[in-house]
Amino acid sequence: MAYSLGRRANSKMVAQMLDQAFGRLKGQTPLLHSDQGVLYRTEAYRTKLAEKGIVQSMSRKG
């Protein structure tokens, strides 16, 4: 598990969370689930996941 806190959600906060999570993987390639927020749909976010071989999963629209 990894998390990052901030007053407002932003790309830097999400990148910090991913870097923290990547440090805990120890060779594993998990499925990462998130909501459909704009920060989780950016190319930079998707590229970071792809570089580590992580499959991205998102919730359906409600």
DATALIN-V787079 format. One record per helix or strand. SS is the DSSP state (2 for helix, 1 for strand). FROM is the first residue (numbers start at 1). LEN is the number of residues. Records with the same first field share a line. If there is no record, write none. Layout:
BEGIN
SS = FROM-LEN, FROM-LEN
END
This chain:
BEGIN
2 = 11-12, 38-3, 43-9
1 = 31-4, 55-4
END
